[in-house]
Amino acid sequence: MFENIEKVLQRYDQLGGLLTEPGVFNNPKEYTRYIRERNEIEPLALAYRTYKEIEQGIGSARQLLDTGDEDIKLLAKEELQSLERQRESIEARLKELILPKDPLDAKNVLLEIRAGAGGEESALFAGDLLRMYLKYAEKKRWRTEVLSANTTGIGGYKEVIVLIEGEKVYSRLKFESGVHRVQRVPKTEASGRIHTSTATVAILPEADDVEIEVRSEDLKIDTFRAGGHGGQNVNKLETAIRITHLPTGMVVVCQDERSQYQNRMKAMTILKSRLLSMSRDKQTSERAQDRRSQVGTGDRSEKIRTYNFPQNRVTDHRINYTVHTLGSILSGDIDEFIDAVTEYYRTNELSRAAASDK
């Protein structure tokens, strides 16, 4: 393990030298590539450097134990115990850092939210989730763009798709996929009875052209007049796009933009990301399933998280984690949940890695 990490530290130091060279500094593309690579390996390199320093300290402390001075021996023993505790901690950190990285972690994402069980109340809840993620993205200074939206008459969403761009967006949001459940009294409920509704969330990594090749002969592209709001141009001209991917039967519709070209570009972005997600699931043995398994059927019994309004409670059922700050969560303060779920899956990976080493 340490032999490979030593090479990482050497590369980290090499990159530090390269970044000071005029030829690299004056080449923005090359400089950016080296900066990105150095930032990627920096946590592991610095942790290993600390480990080596602790090992040197342990060696020096052990040498002092061989001296004849009792006071020095006592100090050396205390120092040795402290350094050994630090080594144990840094070793655990190194094992965590060398876990295989998800190659998609640095990607932008397509956030898809759909109303599930619960009728109009489900669509309203989908809108609540959309605002929660948009506020979270704003806190992270990520850029967001609504690619497609199918709204209801009273402010809900049957379906909405948002492109979120920024630093390591997928790594933060990938565990948000699944069925989200809400328990509250709907605005349309006259008797004050609590209803249970659901909305589904899917987090899809944005696909690059080099990752997903879509052949023109595999596409059936239809144009039609967009409905709803958007002005006379949108409603009178055939600006809406429907793309059908013939090999999979996947259909994407975009009609929010005023031009056919813009709608086509957005539809292709959505299609490629869905195909990438489908391809990745098929290739991964632990997740050998199609995209629908991310979001289930939308039935009330399939849930990863519950938002209970009467009790001001939010519970993540995967980790049995509960907070009583519903308003804060819906305002985008979801790092607490994201960190807890991420740690849960990271711990499981460490356990599997330890078991495989035995």
Helices and strands as residue ranges (DSSP letters): H 2-18, H 22-25, H 28-65, H 70-97, E 109-115, H 120-139, E 143-151, E 157-165, H 169-173, G 174-176, E 178-184, E 195-205, G 216-218, E 219-224, H 232-236, E 240-245, E 250-254, H 260-283, G 285-287, H 292-295, E 305-308, E 313-316, E 321-323, H 326-330, H 335-357
